[in-house]
Amino acid sequence: MLGGDWTDGTMTDFKWRHFQGDVILWAVRWYT
């Protein structure tokens, strides 16, 4: 699931952005 040229670049970017969003929300919830 990590690292792979088989996946579409656009889809990877979308998933990564969504992942970052979840991490940020989690961090804000727990560290504020």
N, C-alpha and C positions, 0 to 999 in steps of 0.2 A: 504493500500500500504506500510505502515511502519511496520516493525517487523512482522515476520510470519515464522513459521517452515514449512509451506506448500510448500515454494519455494525451488528450488534446491540450495544448497550451492554454487556450482560453478557459477551458473547464477547470484546469488546475488553478489558474489565477482566481477564478470565481470561488472555488472551494477554499483556497487559502485565505481570501479576503473574509469569507464567512467565518472561517475558523478563528481568524484574528479578532473578528467582532465578538465572538462568543467569549474568547479569552479576556478581552477588555471588559466586557460586561461582568464576567466572573470576578475579575480583579477589583473592579469598582465596588461590587457588592461586598467583598470580603475585607478590603483594605481601607474602607472609608467609614 
